Amino acid sequence: MKEPGTGEEPATAAVLVIGDEILSGRTQDVNTRYIANYLAEIGVDLREVRLVSDDEDEIVAALNALRARYTYVFTTGGIGPTHDDITADAVARAFGVGIGEDPRAIALLRERFTEEELNPARRRMARIPEGAELVRNGASKAPGFWIGNVIVMAGVPVIMQSMMDTVGPQLRAGARVHVETIEAGSIPEGSYAMKLEEIARAREGVSIGSYPHFSAAGIRNQIVLRSRDPARLAAAGEAVRALLAELAAQA
């Protein structure tokens, strides 16, 4: 979907979540939701999310697949001080570049740690692939980095959010995606599915989805419309509301 009034396709993105702790269920991934909301606000389309274990081959394979398809790839997790924090090494391998302690990163860590505290484990957080730019954060000082179209961020939510706030203004922003949610109540999805498809097909630039959820009153349905064009979104919303009113009158 092109941005209204331009010939340029919106920037696209993928998120690569890295970590055995996510796959095991021990830790809940809340970073993807934050990134998705952030990107939607600035008009970048999040198209794919992948989750891989702390396995270098798997990270490299996923990273190379995603960075070839999307404008940006955001990774979260695996850049801490422990032996299983291997994201930086995997990124360097994917790009075919060297990796080593970055003096800029060491300088940032010294803002938080004394020389005695800056042990070999903590110094691992200063290992940055050659050619990468640092992504600073105000929460812990340990930086992420940006190489090519890949932005590497921490897995700890408060740190990741600080990094996202740093890189966000540098992204290629587009027209914001507007969203309208229409309550379909207890009207069954099967009653409006075909007509909803007709409405969606007739309105280019508007995506429409139906989402059931459970409440104290039973199953309730919501219809969610999204578009970069407010006028098209409003017209589609009118059509959906008219459809639901017709079905309610027939009930």
C-alpha angles and dihedrals in degrees: 000000000000122000110261112263096013137085092220125104114230117259113264132212146189131200121219111197112199126195145091089223090065094047092048092054092239093115126036118225108235095153096080092059091051092049092046092052092045093051093046090055093055097040101254114139114230103209106168143019124195131184121205136173128247091277118126096212091051093048093049093048094048093044094051092048094049099042090054092056107040140050091234136016118198118197125194127195138020103073099102131108101272130097093253093056095101103144095107091052091048092050092049089051092048090054094040095237135126125258133210146135110312115216090214091056092046089053090054093049090051088061087067107025133051118232089259092052092047093085126165092272093055091043088062086074088065094059105113130174115252113268096020124132118226122249107210127208130193095212103068107356091230103122134225119209144225122219124169105325094331121104114194117203139172124267096225102098099224091050094044091051091052090051092047090052088053097051098035097083089052095057124101099259124202138182112315118252110241119211132202123186119201121192112230091180115194095341104126117246090232090063095061105022098101095043090047089055090052091052091050094049092049094054115062114202095029123100118200128193136175119218126187120205136176124248137164087271092055131254113357127184131217127193114209122198125192131187142145089222112075093197093053090045092052092049092050090048091054091052092050093048090049090051093050092047090053092050092047090053090053094051 
